[in-house]
């Protein structure tokens, strides 16, 4: 599944669009997995952007490196995880000038965390483009122990830090770049609903 | 009563700065302290000019933390409706006046890594307060100030003396202009632009910044529109059950106030949106002058901003 229509939800839940070419002095793409396809699609529409582009590609088991490099971006980076790419993302943003456009594509966890970095660097969140591609798994924060569990696909799920059974909410924090997970059996320990996919 | 809360003040100084601009200092009539404010705020000054009451907004230029006095600078506009002429010709030190609590529609975005101020003429005033505010926090700012000539460059010398590295002054009569594209190019990420000056300057800055890929949210502007005179027209106010005449030299808002209709307002300059009024029925043409409603709303005929906009035609019925 490369594109997915998220069901409408509360205001807190982020919504994603389709990457559009924008006027700018430089373009920074931060993508993971199938998010690479969003860059490839955009480059078809506006190939000249690539002369000013910096692509940060987090593979997550995919192999789009050759296709992305063939776009001839000004800079290209490939890394296995977001954590591996983070020092480069931070340094690039710290050196960036106004006129930089930031484009995020891929999983919600990647887009949320990279958006947080861009906002801290001084770009208003509304000026950052996003496009969801690939997995629909969520980055979740346990409201009880504050631990983050990455790539959650089921509801409820077990907190990887404190072991509580957590209900997957749409309530989202831009600062933490995570959805909220709340204990589902606090009143009646052990009474946990049957686990199902988040969007089932 | 609509608008922000009122304060009775005494005029303690009237200082002509140059041919066009005079500075006024207000202290509380009861000897107490004024509220602090934030840089970019304005106060609405009440003027009783013969039978006419005028309420004009002026940017506060004093130190926002100084509670002993507020200062404003008023540029004389010989073609205007008379508010600035009243301030220049009638107001004397020792007079009592009524002003509003400060209202800020042009505040600093304190998330900015750098504040880039662009002033045109009397548009310098809000920046004077913002600079004082930022100096307290060792803020990162830069001022580019365009004015007609050295003789009319209000506060240009003080600013250059105090902040020689941050202040850049441009004189029209010496053919100096802000090299905007160059100035915007290479500003660090997180820079916010603030522009206050004539409409043409604001439009130029907004357009240029957008073309250079600056986010809309990083561009802040303030332009007070003075209500323009126009043909008299009649308005029916449905809730108050009154039909009133708006004279040539008064705004729709002022006409409602004259008839003791309590109409909301804040900036009185087409910017804040507070006075937005629903149109119930009309036959004729609106003369929309605000920059609150968007183009579709201006064309839609369902809303009007009575502080600056007018009407020409047979019938206008408002939900007020």
Interface residues (C-beta under 8 A of the other chain):
Chain A: X22 X23 X24 X25 X93 X94 X96 X97 X98 X99 X100 X101 X121 X122 X123 X124 X126 X127
Chain B: X111 X112 X113 X184 X185 X186 X187 X188 X189 X190 X191 X210 X211 X212 X213 X214 X215 X216 X217 X218
